[in-house]
Amino acid sequence: MDFKELGISKGIIEILKSSGITEPTPIQERCIGLIKEGKDVIAEAQTGTGKTLAFLLPIFENISIESENVQSLIITPTRELAIQITDEANKLKKAKNINILAAYGGKDISSQIKKLKNSTHMIIATPGRLLDHIRRETINLCSLKTLVLDEADQMLLMGFKKEVEDIIKETPETRQTLCFSATIDSQVKKLAYKYMKSPVSIAVEKESLTLENIKQHVVETTDRKKQEALLNVLEKDRPFMAIIFCRTKVRVDALEEAMHNRGYNCEKLHSDILQSKRERIMKSFRKGDIQYLIATDVAARGLDIGGVGHIYNYDMPENTESYIHRIGRTGRAGENGYTCLFAAPKDMGALAEIENSIGCKIERRNID
């Protein structure tokens, strides 16, 4: 099935083609028609499966530019994800002139309020900033047609449940609700079913993301020797662009300082860094001006960056889902990817769980 058969208009198809997108991904193929028909959907899909376009494309088709009301609201847990979705929406805007507002913390609220004085069709927001606008009565959601909860699992993990529920109360009961999440656990289901009407559940296979086109390695080391082991691997691999994942902000800071002092072209990304600086770092990384991005899971959640050939798990991921999120940022669009996990003796139980979940033993890499 192609985009035309899914009911996507010619102008939008041309924009997709110019970005190298000619065929829908499985999640797009299964979601677009249902969303266009106005059905509520719960979709389980990893980063890198094309889920952003799975909801943006049908929403664009359904928005009426004649109406001045807010018709679509997309809520995301992080500013980075809001920026990324806004970038995707702005590309599609060339085919259909929809007014889009990105509302997230760290951005001047007065400029957002000024923009809201004109008609706004679509809002892409983080929960806190959106509630701020609702309290100021600068955003009215009474005519909302479609609500999207993106990365709903992460929003609940980050403690946004009350904010999300407060926002939903401001929307009409007639709205369409779409819930996109990397993992649909009982908490996500509970929230979803409370606010959705007979939702259709869709899930795409996860394991293919971890295995297809991605070479996986483990380096067995100790905490004391881990930094030298990583630098040894980087010297051998010399990747063009790579993301290095650490467990905490403190670990990110320490590794970035050590690598910077050794002359590596690197930058760090975590929630304590000013939003304006984070945006500059991401722009530089996307352009290839930065070779190594050292990040926490939350800061890098949902980031879709082309050209990342290597992912290094400096610290053990919390669980299999986290491992899948991390390594799913390489091996995109048919390209080959590489990922290397550094495991200390205390990590062996967690490593065995990951191997059991993905159904294979990850090859050990000897760096002596």
Secondary structure in CASP SS format (residue, H / E / C, confidence):
PFRMAT SS
TARGET T0000
AUTHOR 0000-0000-0000
METHOD secondary structure of the structure
MODEL  1
M C 1.00
D C 1.00
F C 1.00
K C 1.00
E C 1.00
L C 1.00
G C 1.00
I C 1.00
S C 1.00
K H 1.00
G H 1.00
I H 1.00
I H 1.00
E H 1.00
I H 1.00
L H 1.00
K H 1.00
S H 1.00
S C 1.00
G C 1.00
I C 1.00
T C 1.00
E C 1.00
P C 1.00
T C 1.00
P H 1.00
I H 1.00
Q H 1.00
E H 1.00
R H 1.00
C H 1.00
I H 1.00
G H 1.00
L H 1.00
I H 1.00
K H 1.00
E C 1.00
G C 1.00
K C 1.00
D C 1.00
V E 1.00
I E 1.00
A E 1.00
E E 1.00
A C 1.00
Q C 1.00
T C 1.00
G C 1.00
T C 1.00
G C 1.00
K H 1.00
T H 1.00
L H 1.00
A H 1.00
F H 1.00
L H 1.00
L H 1.00
P H 1.00
I H 1.00
F H 1.00
E H 1.00
N H 1.00
I C 1.00
S C 1.00
I C 1.00
E C 1.00
S C 1.00
E C 1.00
N C 1.00
V C 1.00
Q C 1.00
S E 1.00
L E 1.00
I E 1.00
I E 1.00
T C 1.00
P C 1.00
T C 1.00
R H 1.00
E H 1.00
L H 1.00
A H 1.00
I H 1.00
Q H 1.00
I H 1.00
T H 1.00
D H 1.00
E H 1.00
A H 1.00
N H 1.00
K H 1.00
L H 1.00
K C 1.00
K C 1.00
A C 1.00
K C 1.00
N C 1.00
I C 1.00
N C 1.00
I E 1.00
L E 1.00
A E 1.00
A E 1.00
Y C 1.00
G C 1.00
G C 1.00
K C 1.00
D C 1.00
I H 1.00
S H 1.00
S H 1.00
Q H 1.00
I H 1.00
K H 1.00
K H 1.00
L H 1.00
K C 1.00
N C 1.00
S C 1.00
T C 1.00
H C 1.00
M E 1.00
I E 1.00
I E 1.00
A E 1.00
T C 1.00
P H 1.00
G H 1.00
R H 1.00
L H 1.00
L H 1.00
D H 1.00
H H 1.00
I H 1.00
R H 1.00
R H 1.00
E C 1.00
T C 1.00
I C 1.00
N C 1.00
L C 1.00
C C 1.00
S C 1.00
L C 1.00
K C 1.00
T E 1.00
L E 1.00
V E 1.00
L E 1.00
D E 1.00
E C 1.00
A H 1.00
D H 1.00
Q H 1.00
M H 1.00
L H 1.00
L H 1.00
M C 1.00
G C 1.00
F C 1.00
K H 1.00
K H 1.00
E H 1.00
V H 1.00
E H 1.00
D H 1.00
I H 1.00
I H 1.00
K C 1.00
E C 1.00
T C 1.00
P C 1.00
E C 1.00
T C 1.00
R C 1.00
Q E 1.00
T E 1.00
L E 1.00
C E 1.00
F E 1.00
S E 1.00
A C 1.00
T C 1.00
I C 1.00
D C 1.00
S H 1.00
Q H 1.00
V H 1.00
K H 1.00
K H 1.00
L H 1.00
A H 1.00
Y H 1.00
K H 1.00
Y H 1.00
M C 1.00
K C 1.00
S C 1.00
P C 1.00
V E 1.00
S E 1.00
I E 1.00
A E 1.00
V C 1.00
E C 1.00
K C 1.00
E H 1.00
S H 1.00
L H 1.00
T H 1.00
L H 1.00
E C 1.00
N C 1.00
I E 1.00
K E 1.00
Q E 1.00
H E 1.00
V E 1.00
V E 1.00
E E 1.00
T C 1.00
T C 1.00
D C 1.00
R C 1.00
K C 1.00
K H 1.00
Q H 1.00
E H 1.00
A H 1.00
L H 1.00
L H 1.00
N H 1.00
V H 1.00
L H 1.00
E H 1.00
K H 1.00
D H 1.00
R C 1.00
P C 1.00
F C 1.00
M C 1.00
A E 1.00
I E 1.00
I E 1.00
F E 1.00
C C 1.00
R C 1.00
T C 1.00
K H 1.00
V H 1.00
R H 1.00
V H 1.00
D H 1.00
A H 1.00
L H 1.00
E H 1.00
E H 1.00
A H 1.00
M H 1.00
H H 1.00
N H 1.00
R C 1.00
G C 1.00
Y C 1.00
N C 1.00
C E 1.00
E E 1.00
K E 1.00
L E 1.00
H C 1.00
S C 1.00
D C 1.00
I C 1.00
L C 1.00
Q H 1.00
S H 1.00
K H 1.00
R H 1.00
E H 1.00
R H 1.00
I H 1.00
M H 1.00
K H 1.00
S H 1.00
F H 1.00
R H 1.00
K H 1.00
G C 1.00
D C 1.00
I C 1.00
Q C 1.00
Y E 1.00
L E 1.00
I E 1.00
A E 1.00
T C 1.00
D H 1.00
V H 1.00
A H 1.00
A H 1.00
R C 1.00
G C 1.00
L C 1.00
D C 1.00
I C 1.00
G C 1.00
G C 1.00
V C 1.00
G C 1.00
H E 1.00
I E 1.00
Y E 1.00
N E 1.00
Y C 1.00
D C 1.00
M C 1.00
P C 1.00
E C 1.00
N C 1.00
T H 1.00
E H 1.00
S H 1.00
Y H 1.00
I H 1.00
H H 1.00
R H 1.00
I H 1.00
G C 1.00
R C 1.00
T C 1.00
G C 1.00
R C 1.00
A C 1.00
G C 1.00
E C 1.00
N C 1.00
G E 1.00
Y E 1.00
T E 1.00
C E 1.00
L E 1.00
F E 1.00
A E 1.00
A C 1.00
P H 1.00
K H 1.00
D H 1.00
M H 1.00
G H 1.00
A H 1.00
L H 1.00
A H 1.00
E H 1.00
I H 1.00
E H 1.00
N H 1.00
S H 1.00
I H 1.00
G C 1.00
C C 1.00
K C 1.00
I C 1.00
E E 1.00
R E 1.00
R C 1.00
N C 1.00
I C 1.00
D C 1.00
END
